[in-house]
Amino acid sequence: MQLTEDQQSIRDSVARVCAAYDDEYWRRTDETGVFPQAFVDDMAAGGWLGIAMPEEAGGAGLGLTEAALMMQTVTESGAGFTGASAIHLNIFGLMPLVKFGTEAQRMELLPRAISGEDSACFGVTEPNSGLDTASLETRAEKSGNGYVINGRKIWTTNAQRANKILLIARTTPKDQCAKPHQGLSLFYTDLDRQYVDAQPIPKMGRKAVECNTLFIDNLPVPADDLVGEEGKGFQYLLHGLNPERVLFGAEAVGLGRAALRKATQYAKERVVFGRPIGQNQGIQHPLARAFMELEAANLMVFEGARAFDAGEDAGASANAAKYLGAEAGFSACETAMLTHGGMGYAKEYDVERYLREAMIARIAPVSREMIFNYVAERVLGLPKSY
Ligand SMILES: Cc1cc2nc3c(=O)[nH]c(=O)nc-3n(C[C@H](O)[C@H](O)[C@H](O)COP(=O)(O)OP(=O)(O)OC[C@H]3O[C@@H](n4cnc5c(N)ncnc54)[C@H](O)[C@@H]3O)c2cc1C
């Protein structure tokens, strides 16, 4: 892909920030589970958290293409999903607020997210509803000049440190709505730990950026924290879905490239049977395939970004970008690990960490199966299967 001078400069500048955080740094965060705050502070200080935020709120006002380039540079540096997920929500997660928030919400809250003063988490997934968002059980009931929220969320990333939460809850019972996705409302509110208990979930990778089960017990929410109109929360969420898919695809390709770089280097240096292992086609060909798969997925990623930035319907390309990027990224990480032989299983070579992190993009923010469902139904015109 041909980058413009400005886009190349974004890549170079982000790469310079990332260069201060070497493999040893990310290996340590993965071992200790300590959040990479220094890295996040540096990215915030460089203004990168506001790359896609409106200029009037202190952002750079750039598009998804630039944001995807930036996030890909982060994962590709070796920071992987630990680095990317530590800042991911700031990039497009607050889009519903940008598009549907009041002037006061936008002008007060967005600058705080851009500067890193506020740290947010995103509460959609629930234990009893999973991908079936319309069936979520968390409810917001009117109380005085606001709401009281009760319910449970699961997998909420960053809830240990976040002081804000973008939270979706039902305000009208499903059976009283014309359509199941109606009656859901979106709130951007304080994560008040007096009413919200966040329990970390022990998990496979990305230890330093935790996921949680949230127990929300009578959380009082002022009416001013409602985003847009009551009952339209799901509709608002949809506006952030395509960009998030593109970002995940870009991040997964970046991680795959980091793995491929490590594997190629190792294949040149490791000598067995009197020659570098990279002289064997059995080692070369999977690496060559990984390169082609990553670069093909990358073209789809930037087609998704282009379509979104141009205001076109990006549904098909954004879903394809997330699927292809995640698969190519995972496959490159697996190939890298196998190229290293036994050392692929050792933490000091990093590729086992990459492989564990590569699984994230295959599952979240939407599963592969739901992408297949989308393409089958919305692109190919097949009957809805679920
Ligand atoms: C590391 C990580 C971070 C996350 N961070 C967040 C976060 O910050 N906030 C948040 O809200 N969520 C977060 N999630 C949750 C994530 O978005 C969900 O795990 C994901 O959307 C899948 O939902 P589920 O786990 O409930 O799967 P389920 O809905 O239980 O589905 C399980 C499996 O069944 C398949 N399936 C279900 N229905 C169908 C169907 N009709 N057709 C075909 N297959 C089907 C799914 O594809 C999936 O493979 C995170 C998850 C992970 C792993």
The ligand as an SDF file (V2000), in Angstrom:
LIG
                    3D

 53 58  0  0  0  0  0  0  0  0999 V2000
   -9.5820  -10.4140   25.5980 C   0  0  0  0  0  0  0  0  0  0  0  0
  -11.0070  -10.0160   25.4710 C   0  0  0  0  0  0  0  0  0  0  0  0
  -11.3750   -8.6940   25.7000 C   0  0  0  0  0  0  0  0  0  0  0  0
  -12.7130   -8.3160   25.6410 C   0  0  0  0  0  0  0  0  0  0  0  0
  -13.0650   -7.0190   25.9640 N   0  0  0  0  0  0  0  0  0  0  0  0
  -14.3780   -6.6760   26.0110 C   0  0  0  0  0  0  0  0  0  0  0  0
  -14.7800   -5.3820   26.4700 C   0  0  0  0  0  0  0  0  0  0  0  0
  -13.9530   -4.5340   26.8100 O   0  0  0  0  0  0  0  0  0  0  0  0
  -16.1080   -5.0960   26.5460 N   0  0  0  0  0  0  0  0  0  0  0  0
  -17.0570   -5.9960   26.1760 C   0  0  0  0  0  0  0  0  0  0  0  0
  -18.2450   -5.6730   26.2410 O   0  0  0  0  0  0  0  0  0  0  0  0
  -16.7140   -7.2440   25.7480 N   0  0  0  0  0  0  0  0  0  0  0  0
  -15.4040   -7.5970   25.6610 C   0  0  0  0  0  0  0  0  0  0  0  0
  -15.0310   -8.8580   25.2440 N   0  0  0  0  0  0  0  0  0  0  0  0
  -16.0770   -9.8230   24.9200 C   0  0  0  0  0  0  0  0  0  0  0  0
  -16.1120  -10.2070   23.4550 C   0  0  0  0  0  0  0  0  0  0  0  0
  -16.5940   -9.1330   22.6830 O   0  0  0  0  0  0  0  0  0  0  0  0
  -16.9710  -11.4690   23.3770 C   0  0  0  0  0  0  0  0  0  0  0  0
  -16.2660  -12.5080   24.0150 O   0  0  0  0  0  0  0  0  0  0  0  0
  -17.3030  -11.8370   21.9820 C   0  0  0  0  0  0  0  0  0  0  0  0
  -18.1500  -10.8610   21.4390 O   0  0  0  0  0  0  0  0  0  0  0  0
  -17.9840  -13.2090   21.9440 C   0  0  0  0  0  0  0  0  0  0  0  0
  -19.0770  -13.2230   22.8260 O   0  0  0  0  0  0  0  0  0  0  0  0
  -19.2460  -14.4000   23.8890 P   0  0  0  0  0  0  0  0  0  0  0  0
  -17.9280  -14.6340   24.5230 O   0  0  0  0  0  0  0  0  0  0  0  0
  -20.3650  -14.0840   24.7980 O   0  0  0  0  0  0  0  0  0  0  0  0
  -19.6090  -15.6680   22.9960 O   0  0  0  0  0  0  0  0  0  0  0  0
  -21.0070  -16.4080   22.8920 P   0  0  0  0  0  0  0  0  0  0  0  0
  -22.0630  -15.4540   22.4590 O   0  0  0  0  0  0  0  0  0  0  0  0
  -21.2240  -17.1980   24.1250 O   0  0  0  0  0  0  0  0  0  0  0  0
  -20.7010  -17.4090   21.6800 O   0  0  0  0  0  0  0  0  0  0  0  0
  -19.8610  -18.5570   21.8740 C   0  0  0  0  0  0  0  0  0  0  0  0
  -19.5290  -19.1680   20.5220 C   0  0  0  0  0  0  0  0  0  0  0  0
  -20.7480  -19.5240   19.8390 O   0  0  0  0  0  0  0  0  0  0  0  0
  -20.7700  -18.9450   18.5560 C   0  0  0  0  0  0  0  0  0  0  0  0
  -22.1310  -18.5480   18.1840 N   0  0  0  0  0  0  0  0  0  0  0  0
  -23.0840  -17.9770   18.9950 C   0  0  0  0  0  0  0  0  0  0  0  0
  -24.1940  -17.7490   18.2800 N   0  0  0  0  0  0  0  0  0  0  0  0
  -23.9540  -18.1580   17.0100 C   0  0  0  0  0  0  0  0  0  0  0  0
  -24.7050  -18.1750   15.7900 C   0  0  0  0  0  0  0  0  0  0  0  0
  -25.9450  -17.7060   15.7400 N   0  0  0  0  0  0  0  0  0  0  0  0
  -24.1140  -18.6560   14.6750 N   0  0  0  0  0  0  0  0  0  0  0  0
  -22.8550  -19.1380   14.7030 C   0  0  0  0  0  0  0  0  0  0  0  0
  -22.0970  -19.1580   15.8320 N   0  0  0  0  0  0  0  0  0  0  0  0
  -22.6340  -18.6710   16.9570 C   0  0  0  0  0  0  0  0  0  0  0  0
  -19.8930  -17.7050   18.6710 C   0  0  0  0  0  0  0  0  0  0  0  0
  -19.4010  -17.3030   17.4080 O   0  0  0  0  0  0  0  0  0  0  0  0
  -18.8020  -18.1810   19.5960 C   0  0  0  0  0  0  0  0  0  0  0  0
  -17.8170  -18.8760   18.8630 O   0  0  0  0  0  0  0  0  0  0  0  0
  -13.6980   -9.2670   25.2890 C   0  0  0  0  0  0  0  0  0  0  0  0
  -13.3220  -10.5900   25.0420 C   0  0  0  0  0  0  0  0  0  0  0  0
  -12.0040  -10.9650   25.1370 C   0  0  0  0  0  0  0  0  0  0  0  0
  -11.6350  -12.4130   24.9120 C   0  0  0  0  0  0  0  0  0  0  0  0
  1  2  1  0
  2  3  1  0
  2 52  2  0
  3  4  2  0
  4  5  1  0
  4 50  1  0
  5  6  2  0
  6  7  1  0
  6 13  1  0
  7  8  2  0
  7  9  1  0
  9 10  1  0
 10 11  2  0
 10 12  1  0
 12 13  2  0
 13 14  1  0
 14 15  1  0
 14 50  1  0
 15 16  1  0
 16 17  1  0
 16 18  1  0
 18 19  1  0
 18 20  1  0
 20 21  1  0
 20 22  1  0
 22 23  1  0
 23 24  1  0
 24 25  2  0
 24 26  1  0
 24 27  1  0
 27 28  1  0
 28 29  2  0
 28 30  1  0
 28 31  1  0
 31 32  1  0
 32 33  1  0
 33 34  1  0
 33 48  1  0
 34 35  1  0
 35 36  1  0
 35 46  1  0
 36 37  1  0
 36 45  1  0
 37 38  2  0
 38 39  1  0
 39 40  1  0
 39 45  2  0
 40 41  1  0
 40 42  2  0
 42 43  1  0
 43 44  2  0
 44 45  1  0
 46 47  1  0
 46 48  1  0
 48 49  1  0
 50 51  2  0
 51 52  1  0
 52 53  1  0
M  END
$$$$
